[in-house]
């Protein structure tokens, strides 16, 4: 009997928090619910909104993680009295399948919640038919309509960049210099990438190739997705948006589509640019 009494006394004095994570026990520390990433599938450079409800006073962040890729940390701060938290993130990462991992910390406890997130290259839209009068590809126009230079060795196609190689040719010019499309075609894509291309436009050329123009001045993009364009038509102005150290146009030429398949690839545009400039 004495042994049974001691056992009962020990059970009664066992701290309630010790069973916090056991089945049927109450969770100690902060918790979260309704964690979402909207939309769950986005194009590179698009905005994702994280939303959740969590214990007031807790600190929350989202880690965007994937195998063989560096994690991206999105700090959402401390949870207010309402318990509701929202935060936006620009998906400046390569296409692939990711996990958005919510990290909730408080009272010496850290908990994790997960939701899937996909970053996908947008499919090529059905192009607007280009009028027959716009299909001449015999003569191309230089894209920068003002004084320019081709920069130094680091401006060339194929040079090393942190985590990737340079896929185009930089054309250095003054901020606000007009940029035109060298060829008739259809506007394939327009977007903004904060940590990369800045404001950019991709033209599906009438010659079957794709032409990319990056780092436009904010508010200067003059065309919209699906629009037919003529050779020499202004599409934007030279700027320094995104990851740019100064005003310039980053110019790319792609064959077999723009990020359309494994066969899609950029080629060195400098020989053609030099020919057009001459």
Secondary structure, 3 states (H helix, E strand, C coil): CHHHHHHHHHHHHCCHHHHCCCCCCCCCCCCEEEEEEECCEECCCCEEEEEEEECCCCEEEEEEECCCCCCEEEEEEECCCCCEEEEEEECCCCCEEEEEEEEEEECCEEEEEEEEEEECCCCCCCCCCCCHHHCCCCCCCCCECCCEECCCHHHCCCCEECCEECCCEEEEECCCCEEECCCCEEEEEEEEECCCCEEEEEEEECCCCEEEEEEECCCCCCCCCCCEECCCCEEEEEECCCCCCCCEEEEEEEECCCCCCCCCEEECCHHHHHHHHC
